[in-house]
Amino acid sequence: MPWKTVKRRKNISYRKMIKTMKNIRIRKGEPGDIEAMVTFLHHLFALEKDFVIDADKNRAGLQLLLADQRVRTIFVAEAAGMVLGMVTAQIVVSTSSGGYSILLEDMYVDAGFRRKGIGTKLLAQVLVWGSAQGAGRVQLVADVTNIGALMFYRQAGLLTSRMTALYGTLDAINKKIT
């Protein structure tokens, strides 16, 4: 499995420099952040058993998100020149709300920096961005085994839906229906 080759950062020396929330900066993701974000995605997808970890596909997806930031974006949390977390978001049309909705994906904060408000800052920035795009709500899926993420989203005010997420590749689905 490719993700096993990704090493977790050990006791990061920057931790001493990051004493308060004011040192954390949320900014738009840039091409130079892609490798750090690929590492984050590998750790995230290791939790989400529905996904196959593939660094090349992850890079391609991140590049697509960075290519047109009018309707999609990436935000990263940074301190002392180091990327500590990320989130991606896209604007979709919601027929139930009759307007735009934010599709939030790939929220990840490095394990050594969790519970310091970084996720809250990332989520807040996505909401500001989405609101500026005309979105009136946010939606996401989270793995049922990722208890920390589920608690975080619920504490932020997101509601658990009765909907179930389904997915499949176009090739596999086309074989079934044609």
C-alpha positions in Angstrom: 0.0 0.0 0.0 1.5 3.4 -1.0 0.4 5.1 2.2 2.6 3.0 4.3 5.6 4.8 2.9 4.4 8.1 4.2 6.1 8.9 7.5 4.3 10.8 10.2 6.2 13.9 11.3 7.8 13.3 14.7 8.0 15.8 17.5 8.0 18.9 15.4 10.3 21.6 16.7 7.9 24.3 15.7 5.5 23.2 18.5 7.2 25.5 21.0 6.7 28.4 18.6 3.0 27.8 18.3 1.8 28.8 21.7 -1.4 30.7 20.9 -4.0 30.8 18.2 -2.7 34.1 16.9 0.3 32.3 15.4 -1.8 30.2 13.2 -2.5 31.7 9.8 -5.2 30.4 7.4 -4.5 31.1 3.8 -5.4 29.8 0.3 -3.6 26.7 -0.7 -0.8 27.0 -3.2 1.0 24.6 -5.6 3.9 24.6 -3.2 1.6 23.1 -0.5 0.7 20.0 -2.6 3.2 17.6 -1.1 2.2 18.4 2.5 -1.5 18.1 1.5 -0.9 14.7 -0.2 0.7 13.5 3.1 -2.4 14.8 5.0 -4.7 13.0 2.5 -2.8 9.8 3.0 -3.4 10.0 6.7 -7.0 10.9 6.2 -7.7 8.2 3.7 -6.0 5.6 6.0 -9.0 6.3 8.3 -11.6 6.3 5.5 -11.6 2.7 4.3 -13.7 3.5 1.2 -10.9 5.2 -0.5 -7.7 3.9 -2.1 -4.6 5.9 -1.4 -2.9 7.0 -4.6 -0.5 9.9 -4.4 -0.7 10.7 -8.2 -4.5 10.9 -8.1 -4.4 13.0 -4.9 -1.9 15.4 -6.6 -4.1 15.6 -9.7 -7.2 16.3 -7.6 -5.5 19.0 -5.6 -4.2 20.7 -8.8 -7.8 20.7 -10.2 -9.0 22.4 -7.0 -6.3 25.0 -7.2 -6.9 25.7 -10.9 -10.2 27.6 -10.6 -10.8 29.0 -7.2 -14.1 30.7 -8.1 -16.1 27.6 -7.3 -13.6 25.5 -5.5 -10.8 26.2 -3.1 -8.3 24.8 -0.6 -7.4 26.5 2.6 -4.3 25.6 4.7 -3.4 26.4 8.3 0.2 27.5 8.6 2.5 28.5 11.4 6.2 29.2 11.3 6.3 28.4 7.6 4.8 24.9 8.1 1.5 23.6 6.9 -0.4 22.1 9.8 -3.8 21.4 8.3 -6.0 21.7 5.3 -9.6 21.7 4.0 -11.1 21.6 0.5 -14.4 23.1 -0.5 -16.5 23.3 -3.7 -19.7 25.1 -4.5 -22.6 22.9 -5.6 -26.2 23.6 -6.4 -28.7 22.4 -3.8 -32.2 21.9 -5.1 -33.5 21.3 -1.5 -32.3 24.8 -0.4 -32.9 26.4 -3.8 -29.4 27.8 -4.0 -25.7 27.1 -3.5 -24.2 24.9 -0.9 -20.6 24.3 0.2 -19.4 20.7 -0.3 -16.7 20.5 2.3 -14.1 17.7 1.9 -10.7 16.6 3.1 -10.5 18.4 6.4 -7.3 17.3 8.2 -5.2 18.7 10.9 -1.8 17.2 11.8 -2.3 14.9 14.8 0.2 16.9 16.9 -1.7 20.1 16.5 -5.3 19.0 17.1 -7.6 20.6 19.7 -5.9 23.9 19.3 -8.6 25.6 17.3 -7.0 25.0 13.9 -9.9 23.0 12.5 -12.3 25.7 13.8 -10.3 28.3 11.9 -10.3 26.3 8.7 -14.0 25.6 8.9 -14.7 29.3 9.6 -12.7 30.3 6.6 -14.6 27.9 4.4 -17.9 29.3 5.6 -16.7 32.9 4.9 -15.6 31.9 1.4 -18.8 30.0 0.7 -21.0 32.8 1.9 -19.1 35.2 -0.4 -20.0 32.7 -3.3 -23.6 32.9 -2.3 -23.9 29.6 -0.5 -26.5 29.2 2.2 -25.5 25.9 3.8 -22.6 23.4 4.1 -22.6 19.7 3.5 -20.0 17.0 4.0 -19.5 13.3 4.6 -17.3 11.8 7.4 -16.4 8.3 8.0 -18.5 6.7 10.8 -15.4 5.5 12.5 -13.8 9.0 12.7 -15.4 9.9 16.0 -13.2 12.9 16.6 -14.3 14.4 13.3 -17.9 13.7 13.9 -17.7 15.3 17.4 -16.0 18.3 15.9 -18.6 18.9 13.2 -21.5 18.4 15.7 -19.9 20.9 18.1 -19.6 23.3 15.2 -23.4 23.1 14.7 -23.7 20.6 11.8 -26.5 18.2 12.1 -26.4 14.4 11.4 -28.4 13.5 8.4 -30.5 10.5 7.7 -29.0 10.4 4.2 -26.5 7.7 3.3 -23.5 8.5 1.0 -23.2 6.3 -2.0 -20.4 6.3 -4.6 -19.0 4.3 -7.5 -16.8 4.7 -10.5 -18.5 5.5 -13.8 -17.0 2.5 -15.4 -18.4 0.1 -12.8 -21.8 1.7 -12.8 -22.1 1.8 -16.6 -21.4 -1.9 -16.7 -24.3 -2.5 -14.4 -26.9 -0.3 -16.1 -26.1 -0.8 -19.8 
